Amino acid sequence: MVDIQVSIHQKDRKIGAMVKALAFEIGNIAAVVGASKEFLSKHGFYIFHFNSPKKAQEFKNAVRTYLPSLLASCEENE
């Protein structure tokens, strides 16, 4: 399992929803477990769970492609 932490600019729920949609599309429902709007509001980031490094990299590339780093930035969460 590879966990990716995504920081969301100003805890913006709409940006968070876009990032969650990418995670769901790439990693299915298991990727977004625990990524609630309450968690985002409290912490300012989401943690997504991918079953392989390949899927995690695909997700990071998608976030970088579709969202500028000012809005959301990824890092592996170890």
N, C-alpha and C positions, 0 to 999 in steps of 0.2 A: 504494500500500500504506500502510495506517495501522497503526502499532504501538501497542498499549495495554499499559502496565505495571500489574500488579495486585500490590500488597503484601499478603501473607498474614500475619495475626496469628500470632505465635510459630512461624512456618514450619510451621503445622499442615497435615499431608498431607490430612486429610479435608476441611478447608475448601478446600484447593487442588484437590481432586478435584471439588468442587461448582463451583468457578470454571471449571475445565477443561471440565466438562460443558456449562456455559452457552456457553463459547467454541466448542465443537464443534458444538453445536446451531445456533448463529447463523452461524458462519463455516466449518463443515465441518472436515475433517482438516487443511487447510492452516493454519488458525488456531492450532492447538495444536502445531505442529512446534517441537521444542526444549523444550517444557514438561514436563520430566521431574521426578520426585520428587527426584532427585539435584541438579538445578539449584535447586529450591526449598530444599532443605536447605542448600545452600551460600550462596544469595543472599537468601532470604526473600521473593522475588517471582517472578512469571512475566511473560513478555512474549508477548502474543498478536498475531497478524497478520491484519488484515482487508483485503479487497480494495476496500473503499469506505468513505468517511466515514459513510455511512448505516449500514452494518453495525457499524462501530466504535461509533457512538452507540447503536445498539440494544443492543449488548453492555454498554456502560457503564450504560445504564438498567436492564438486567436485573440486573447486579451490585448496583446501588443498591436495586432492588426486593426482591431475594431474600436479600441478605446485608447486615447492618448495617455501617456504616463501621468499627466497631471490629474486625470480622473480616476485611474486605477493602476496599481502596480503590483506585480507578482513576485513572490519569493518562495522557495521551498521551506516548509515548516518542519523542522526535525525535532 
